[in-house]
C-alpha cells in the first residue's frame, strides 16, 4: 500500500483540463470511488490499489 495525499494524487493522475472539481473529489474519496483513507482529517489515496484497478495480483506485484 502506497499512500499519497489526495491533493497531490489528483494533480499527478489527472490532466489540467480533466481534473475533477473539489466537490467531485471529496465525494469520490468519501464513497471510495478512489481507494482512500482518512487519517487525522487528511485524505490519502492508496496509489497501488488505484493502479491495480481491483486486480489483486497486480497489487501484490506493486507492493513488492
RAWOVEN-V211511 format. One record per run of one state. SS is the DSSP state (A for helix, B for strand, O for the rest). FROM is the first residue (numbers start at 1). TO is the last residue. If there is no record, write none. Layout:
SS|FROM|TO ; SS|FROM|TO
This chain:
O|1|2 ; B|3|5 ; A|6|13 ; O|14|15 ; A|16|18 ; O|19|21 ; A|22|30 ; O|31|35 ; B|36|39 ; O|40|41 ; B|42|46 ; A|47|52 ; O|53|55 ; A|56|63 ; O|64|64
